[in-house]
Amino acid sequence: MKKILISLFAVLALTTAAHAQYNHALGVRVGAGSAFGAELSYQGFLTDINRIELDLGANFGSYSAVSLAAVYQWHWFLAGGFGFFAGPGVQGYIVESHAGLGVGGQLGFDYQFSAPIQLSLDFRPMWNLFSNTGFNYGAALGIRYAF
């Protein structure tokens, strides 16, 4: 029992120390799925385990699009600098001459280095509600400056 309590305390100490490293992160997400694209990305913690991610991006390939996504994330710090996140989101987009709105979510992993750099790998499925209706998805690699 003593070893279990010590292990739990160590995990809590590591997760608290990892979160103390940053409250905001700014950088880029680059990925592919329904299309290839890149986004300017911002993450900001609202509480110890909740954050918001805002992404402004453009897609290229079989179609061109501009989008703005907002995702509310629950974030759990794991051992070391690793974390896991998941949450619901919305996305506004313009594809050629059509505008639309999508709903969906995002889940992924991130790693916070001891330097102010954060890497993430995530998956974001979205269901387009209006023009250009249907399902789209994307997996992306993110790199952000954490402060």
N, C-alpha and C positions, 0 to 999 in steps of 0.2 A: 504494500500500500504506500509506503514511504517513497519508493522509486516512482510510482505512478504520479504522486503529488509533485515530486521534484521535476519529473518530465513535463507535467502540465504547466508548472511555473516557468520552466525554461521556454516552452512554446509561447506562452503569453508574453514573456519578456522579449523574445525575438520579434514577435508580431508588433508589439508596441514600439520597439526600436526601429523597425522597418518603416512604420507609418510616420514616425517623427522625422524621417529624412525629407519628406516633401509634402506640400499641400496642393501644388499646381504642377502641371506638365504641359509643355507646348512643343509641337513638332509636326511630323508628317506620318500619314498612313499610306502605304502603297499596296495595291492588291489586285486580284482578279477573281472573276466568277462569271456573272452575267456579262461583264465587260471589264476591261482593264482600266484602272483609274488611280488617281492620287488625291489626297485630301490634306488640307491644313487641319491640324487636330489640337484641341485643348481639352484637358481634364482638370477638374477642380473638386476637391473633397468638400462635401457639405457637412458630414459628420465623420466619426472615426471609420465607419464602414460603408458610407454612401458617397457617391460622387456623380458628377454629370460629365458627359463627354459631348463636345460640340465639334462637328466636322464639316468643313466647307470644301467641296471637291468637284472634280471633273472626270468624266469617263470618256474613253476613246475606244475605237474599234468598230464593230458593226453598227454602232450608233454613238452619237455624242450627247452628253448630258452634263448639266450642272446641278449640284445637289447641296442641300444643307440638312444635316442629320443631328438630332439631339437624342441622347440615350441616357437614361437614369440607370446607374449601376450599383449593385451591391458588390462590394469588394472585400475579399478575405485575404489577409496576409498569411502566407504559409511560412514554412521554415526558410531561413536565410532571406534573400531578397525576392523570393517568388510569391506571386499572388494569383488569385483566381477571381474572375468577375463575370457577372451575368445581369441582364436587366432588359426592360422594355424600351422601345424607342419609336420615334417618328422621323420621317424624312420627306422634305419637300424637294421637288425636282422639276427641271425643265428639260425635255427631250425634244430636240429639233424645235418645232413650234408648239408643242403641247406641254402644259404644266400639270403636275399631279401631286398626290400625297400618298405616302406609304406608311404602314405600321408594321412593326416586327420587334426584333430584339437583337441582342448581341451577347456573345459569351466568348471568353478567352482567358489566356494566361499572360502575366507580365512579369518582368524581372527588373528590380531596381538595383543598379550597381552602387558601389560605395561612392563613385563619382556621380555627379548629378545627371545621369543618363538612365532612361527607362526604355526597355524594349518590350514590345507586346506582339502577340499573335492571336488573332480573333476571327470569329465567323459571325456575319451579320445577315440573316435572312430578313427580307421585307416583302410585304404584300402590297402591291400598288392598288389603290382604291378607285382612282378616277381614270383619266386618260391613260392609255398604255397599261391597262389593268393586267394583273398577273403577278407572278412570283419572281423575285430576283434575289440574288444572294451574292456574297463575296467573302473571301478570306483575305485578310490583310496583315502585313507586317508593319508595325509602328515603331518609330524611334522619336523620343521626346526628350527635351531638356526639362529636368525636374527641379522645381524650386519651392 
